């Protein structure tokens, strides 16, 4: 055999190999590569979508946190105002109660004063009656009169 025939046989074999490869081997490889490329693109798109979703979720969470803080601050402020109002109402009620107690105490003092005056009047009347009885029962001269007044003063 000559080198030309061998070369020609190798060229035909190579051409058949290339045709066979292009017909049967290459399409599944290109499909597998295309599928792999699509999966990678889909994965990248999903990653970008996930990243965007994460950013959106973080922004939404930040908004919710801000709103929650504002609500909490509003609640604290409202509770503080309500506490101040309750304190003021308690002060007013205590002032009214104090005034009522003072009036009752003043009335009681007045009643005690009236009773003391009446008791003092009764005592003065009793002493006057006793003095009159003693004066009437004895003869009156200056010494007796003076001694009688001194003894009455000691009793008082």
C-alpha positions as CSV (number, residue, x, y, z in Angstrom):
1,X,0.0,0.0,0.0
2,X,1.0,3.4,-0.7
3,X,1.1,6.3,1.5
4,X,-1.6,8.1,-0.6
5,X,-4.1,5.3,-0.2
6,X,-3.4,5.2,3.5
7,X,-3.7,8.9,3.7
8,X,-6.9,8.8,1.7
9,X,-8.3,6.0,4.0
10,X,-7.4,8.0,7.1
11,X,-9.1,11.1,5.6
12,X,-12.2,9.2,4.8
13,X,-12.2,7.6,8.3
14,X,-11.6,11.0,9.9
15,X,-14.5,12.5,7.8
16,X,-16.8,9.6,8.8
17,X,-15.7,10.1,12.4
18,X,-16.4,13.8,12.2
19,X,-19.8,13.1,10.6
20,X,-20.6,10.5,13.2
21,X,-19.5,12.8,16.0
22,X,-21.5,15.7,14.6
23,X,-24.6,13.6,14.0
24,X,-24.7,11.5,17.2
25,X,-22.2,12.8,19.8
26,X,-22.3,16.6,19.3
27,X,-26.1,17.3,19.7
28,X,-26.4,15.6,23.1
29,X,-23.2,17.5,24.2
30,X,-24.6,20.8,23.0
31,X,-27.9,20.1,24.6
32,X,-26.2,19.2,27.9
33,X,-24.1,22.3,27.7
34,X,-27.2,24.5,26.8
35,X,-29.2,22.9,29.7
36,X,-26.3,23.5,32.0
37,X,-26.0,27.1,30.8
38,X,-29.8,27.6,31.3
39,X,-29.5,26.1,34.8
40,X,-26.6,28.5,35.6
41,X,-28.5,31.5,34.2
42,X,-31.6,30.5,36.1
43,X,-29.5,30.0,39.3
44,X,-28.0,33.5,38.8
45,X,-31.4,35.0,38.1
46,X,-32.8,33.3,41.2
47,X,-29.8,34.5,43.2
48,X,-30.4,38.1,42.0
49,X,-34.1,37.7,42.6
50,X,-33.3,36.3,46.1
51,X,-30.9,39.2,46.7
52,X,-33.5,41.7,45.6
53,X,-36.1,39.9,47.7
54,X,-33.7,40.0,50.7
55,X,-33.1,43.8,50.2
56,X,-36.9,44.3,49.9
57,X,-37.5,42.3,53.1
58,X,-34.8,44.2,54.9
59,X,-36.3,47.5,53.8
60,X,-39.8,46.2,54.9
61,X,-38.4,45.0,58.2
62,X,-36.7,48.4,58.7
63,X,-40.0,50.2,58.0
64,X,-41.9,47.9,60.4
65,X,-39.3,48.4,63.1
66,X,-39.6,52.2,62.6
67,X,-43.4,52.0,62.8
68,X,-43.1,49.7,65.9
69,X,-40.8,52.2,67.6
70,X,-43.1,55.1,66.8
71,X,-46.0,53.1,68.1
72,X,-44.1,52.2,71.3
73,X,-43.1,55.9,71.7
74,X,-46.7,56.9,71.2
75,X,-47.8,54.4,73.8
76,X,-45.2,55.5,76.2
77,X,-46.1,59.1,75.7
78,X,-49.8,58.3,76.0
79,X,-49.2,56.3,79.2
80,X,-47.1,59.2,80.6
81,X,-49.9,61.7,79.9
82,X,-52.4,59.3,81.4
83,X,-50.3,58.9,84.5
84,X,-50.0,62.7,84.8
85,X,-53.7,63.0,84.5
86,X,-54.3,60.4,87.1
87,X,-51.8,62.1,89.4
88,X,-53.6,65.5,88.9
89,X,-57.0,63.9,89.6
90,X,-55.6,62.3,92.7
91,X,-54.2,65.7,93.8
92,X,-57.6,67.3,93.3
93,X,-59.4,64.5,95.1
94,X,-56.9,64.8,98.0
95,X,-57.5,68.6,98.1
96,X,-61.2,68.1,98.2
97,X,-60.9,65.4,100.9
98,X,-58.5,67.7,102.9
99,X,-61.0,70.6,102.7
100,X,-63.8,68.3,103.9
101,X,-61.7,67.0,106.8
102,X,-60.7,70.5,107.8
103,X,-64.3,71.7,107.7
104,X,-65.3,68.7,109.8
105,X,-62.5,69.4,112.3
106,X,-63.5,73.0,112.5
107,X,-67.1,72.1,113.2
108,X,-66.0,69.6,115.9
109,X,-63.8,72.3,117.5
110,X,-66.7,74.7,117.4
111,X,-68.9,72.1,119.1
112,X,-66.2,71.5,121.7
113,X,-66.0,75.2,122.3
114,X,-69.7,75.5,122.7
115,X,-69.7,72.5,125.1
116,X,-66.8,74.0,127.1
117,X,-68.6,77.4,127.4
118,X,-71.8,75.7,128.5
119,X,-69.8,73.6,131.0
120,X,-68.0,76.7,132.2
121,X,-71.3,78.6,132.5
122,X,-72.7,75.7,134.5
123,X,-69.7,75.7,136.7
124,X,-69.8,79.5,137.2
125,X,-73.5,79.2,138.0
126,X,-72.8,76.4,140.5
127,X,-70.0,78.4,142.1
128,X,-72.2,81.5,142.3
129,X,-75.0,79.5,143.9
130,X,-72.6,78.1,146.4
131,X,-71.1,81.5,147.1
132,X,-74.6,83.0,147.5
133,X,-75.5,80.1,149.9
134,X,-72.5,80.8,152.0
135,X,-73.0,84.5,152.0
136,X,-76.6,84.2,153.0
137,X,-75.8,81.7,155.7
138,X,-73.3,83.9,157.4
139,X,-73.3,87.5,158.7
140,X,-71.4,89.7,156.5
141,X,-68.6,91.8,157.8
142,X,-65.5,92.8,155.9
143,X,-63.3,90.0,157.3
144,X,-65.8,87.3,156.6
145,X,-66.5,88.7,153.2
146,X,-62.8,88.8,152.4
147,X,-62.2,85.2,153.7
148,X,-65.2,84.0,151.8
149,X,-63.9,85.5,148.5
150,X,-60.4,84.0,149.2
151,X,-61.8,80.5,149.8
152,X,-64.0,80.7,146.6
153,X,-61.0,81.8,144.6
154,X,-59.1,78.8,145.8
155,X,-61.9,76.5,144.8
156,X,-62.0,78.0,141.3
